[in-house]
């Protein structure tokens, strides 16, 4: 009897009995791949022995108010191990992103480019956290024990209760978890793990989904924190099915340019904290070092007395971060001027160029325009619009801005300056870095309490803004 086959989308995991040119679920073309379907063994789904159910689940199901497995929320008991207890990682910047530390029973996903420092970060976590009361199991499907030992020696990582396992098969990992009973399980990486009962290769949609479901069971039943490392595609997204990010509790991205030493951890999903916090690190010879004052780090080397430079403040969660916005305009030799944005949305930059030309009478149609956020970080909030306008206008007039001025404000299509949120917190950070004045929307100036020694100027239109600065 011929084996049964299905066609599965390698982008979203959609299954169908016949090949389709376009996936009906995610609308991607040429993503359907044929795979053989094997019947699941009778013992458990996927061929893995199930972990024992927790006492909490048993109590809930035996409640007198339970109906078909459901119960009232008020009747559900909360064990001490199931509470929102956090274990600090010992790395301040990582704890900031996580919301205070690792939550018991949480499943985290860490993605980043090759060589960005994911494995280095894991080993530094182990150095800070591994103890007799908090054993850690590090599972690697990409490196041998000797390779891990060499990196650990370089990073001076040698805790007594750190266990290492070079394995990709889930059966062997399950045996190690049952024996060691780790408080933290590290998987490097999820794309190398495999379930032997499935015919597909490691890294395929089916393997990634089933392996993630297995580690979810470990996290929720045993109340063990599990951290998965994920590969990223050339577009910067985590490889595998999109459902992978829905299955985990927290998704972290490790970002940074290979040419620079800085690294940034950003949370794009976090069930236990904010998704707007970032952690800033510097990669050195002995691993990652947390940067406690990223504003000073990002402004280091800022040119003084040079046109085309303005400083703004971006809010990343609860952290105000000072950034330098650089603008450059030069005559073009072609009919269509070039527009380039690095560190901000390109369409936003083009819109600001159009507003500057229309509402302030700057003739930019014959100029190439370039905007860069120094330091490599990316600005997503509109509070930096006024700084972009100021930097480009400064270069156009070839007149340097006062280096002690902070520029804040969102720019509308009519050229008006709109209010930004939490201006006082931004100004406090600027005053701490030595800035003496701030130009912000007039709507924010009313009733604002400026830091001692800082002057505040209000502007309602980009014409007023440029008049104050230039």
TALINUR-V964904 format. One record per backbone hydrogen bond with DSSP energy under -0.5 kcal/mol. NH is the residue of the N-H (numbers start at 1). CO is the residue of the C=O. E is the energy in kcal/mol with one decimal. If there is no record, write none. Layout:
nh co e
NH CO E
NH CO E
This chain:
nh co e
6 35 -2.4
7 16 -2.9
8 6 -0.5
8 33 -3.1
9 14 -2.7
10 31 -2.5
13 9 -1.6
16 7 -2.2
23 28 -2.7
27 23 -1.8
30 21 -2.6
33 8 -2.7
35 6 -2.6
37 4 -3.1
38 36 -0.6
47 44 -1.6
48 45 -0.8
58 54 -1.6
59 55 -2.4
60 56 -2.2
61 57 -2.2
62 58 -1.4
63 60 -1.1
66 63 -1.4
67 70 -2.3
70 67 -1.5
75 72 -1.1
76 72 -0.5
76 73 -1.1
77 75 -0.5
79 77 -0.6
82 79 -0.9
83 79 -0.5
83 80 -0.9
85 83 -2.7
87 102 -2.9
88 86 -0.6
92 90 -0.6
95 91 -2.5
96 92 -1.9
97 93 -1.5
98 94 -2.2
99 95 -1.2
100 95 -3.0
102 87 -2.4
104 85 -1.8
106 103 -1.8
108 106 -0.5
108 226 -3.1
109 250 -2.4
110 228 -3.3
111 109 -0.5
111 252 -2.8
112 230 -0.9
113 254 -0.6
116 113 -1.7
121 117 -2.1
122 118 -2.0
123 119 -2.1
124 120 -2.0
125 121 -2.0
126 122 -2.1
127 123 -2.1
128 124 -1.4
129 125 -2.2
130 126 -2.2
131 134 -1.4
134 131 -0.6
136 161 -2.0
137 184 -2.4
138 136 -0.5
138 163 -3.3
139 137 -0.6
139 186 -3.3
140 138 -0.5
140 165 -2.4
141 188 -2.7
142 188 -0.7
148 144 -2.1
149 145 -2.3
150 146 -2.0
151 147 -1.8
152 148 -2.7
153 149 -2.3
154 150 -1.9
155 151 -2.3
156 153 -0.7
157 152 -3.3
158 156 -0.6
162 159 -0.8
163 136 -3.1
163 161 -0.6
165 138 -2.7
167 140 -0.8
167 165 -1.0
170 194 -1.8
173 169 -1.8
174 170 -2.5
175 171 -1.9
176 172 -1.9
177 173 -2.3
178 174 -2.3
179 175 -1.7
180 176 -2.8
181 177 -2.3
183 135 -2.6
184 135 -1.2
185 225 -2.7
186 137 -2.8
187 227 -2.7
188 139 -2.7
188 186 -0.5
189 229 -0.6
190 229 -2.7
192 189 -1.3
193 189 -0.5
193 190 -0.7
194 168 -2.6
196 194 -0.6
198 195 -2.1
203 193 -0.5
204 201 -1.8
208 204 -2.6
209 205 -2.1
210 206 -2.6
211 207 -2.6
212 208 -2.1
213 209 -1.9
214 210 -1.8
215 211 -2.1
216 212 -2.0
217 213 -1.7
218 214 -1.7
219 215 -2.2
220 216 -2.5
221 217 -2.3
222 218 -1.9
223 219 -0.8
224 218 -0.7
225 183 -1.7
226 106 -2.6
227 185 -2.7
228 108 -3.3
228 226 -0.5
229 187 -2.5
230 110 -3.0
233 237 -3.5
236 233 -1.7
239 231 -2.7
242 11 -1.0
244 241 -1.7
245 242 -1.1
246 242 -0.7
247 243 -1.5
248 244 -0.9
249 107 -2.6
250 107 -1.5
251 269 -2.4
252 109 -3.4
253 266 -2.9
254 111 -3.4
255 253 -0.7
255 264 -3.6
260 257 -0.9
263 281 -2.7
264 255 -2.6
265 279 -2.6
266 253 -2.4
266 264 -0.5
267 277 -1.2
268 251 -2.2
268 266 -0.6
269 251 -1.2
271 249 -1.9
273 270 -0.8
278 316 -0.5
279 265 -2.2
281 263 -3.2
282 289 -2.2
283 261 -3.8
284 282 -0.5
284 287 -2.6
287 284 -1.4
289 282 -2.4
291 280 -2.6
292 290 -0.8
297 293 -1.5
298 294 -2.7
299 295 -1.8
300 296 -0.6
300 297 -0.5
302 299 -1.8
310 325 -2.2
311 405 -0.5
312 323 -2.5
314 321 -2.9
316 314 -0.7
316 319 -3.0
317 315 -0.8
318 316 -0.5
319 316 -1.7
320 318 -0.6
321 314 -2.8
323 312 -2.5
325 310 -3.7
325 323 -0.5
326 324 -0.6
326 372 -3.2
327 308 -2.7
328 370 -2.4
330 368 -1.8
332 366 -2.3
337 335 -0.5
340 369 -2.0
342 371 -2.4
349 345 -1.9
350 346 -2.3
351 347 -2.0
352 348 -2.1
353 349 -1.9
354 350 -1.9
355 351 -2.3
356 352 -2.4
357 353 -1.9
358 354 -2.5
359 355 -2.8
360 355 -0.5
360 356 -0.9
362 356 -1.3
363 361 -0.6
364 362 -1.7
367 364 -1.6
368 330 -3.5
369 338 -2.9
370 328 -2.7
371 340 -2.4
372 326 -2.6
373 342 -2.3
374 324 -2.0
374 372 -0.8
376 373 -1.5
379 343 -3.1
380 378 -0.5
384 381 -1.0
385 382 -2.0
386 409 -2.3
388 384 -1.9
389 385 -2.3
390 386 -2.6
391 387 -2.5
392 388 -2.3
393 389 -2.5
394 390 -2.3
395 391 -1.9
396 392 -2.4
397 393 -2.4
398 394 -0.7
399 394 -2.3
405 402 -1.8
406 437 -2.0
407 311 -2.7
408 439 -2.6
409 383 -1.5
410 418 -1.8
412 416 -2.5
415 412 -1.7
417 460 -1.7
418 410 -3.3
418 416 -0.6
426 422 -1.3
427 423 -2.4
428 424 -2.3
429 425 -1.7
430 426 -2.0
431 427 -2.8
432 428 -1.9
433 429 -1.1
434 431 -1.3
435 430 -2.5
436 404 -1.3
437 404 -1.8
438 455 -2.0
439 406 -3.1
440 438 -0.5
440 457 -2.5
442 459 -1.5
444 441 -1.2
445 441 -1.1
446 442 -1.0
448 445 -1.6
450 448 -0.8
454 451 -2.0
455 436 -2.6
455 453 -0.5
457 438 -2.9
459 440 -1.6
462 415 -2.3
465 461 -2.3
466 462 -2.6
467 463 -1.8
468 464 -2.1
469 465 -1.9
470 466 -2.8
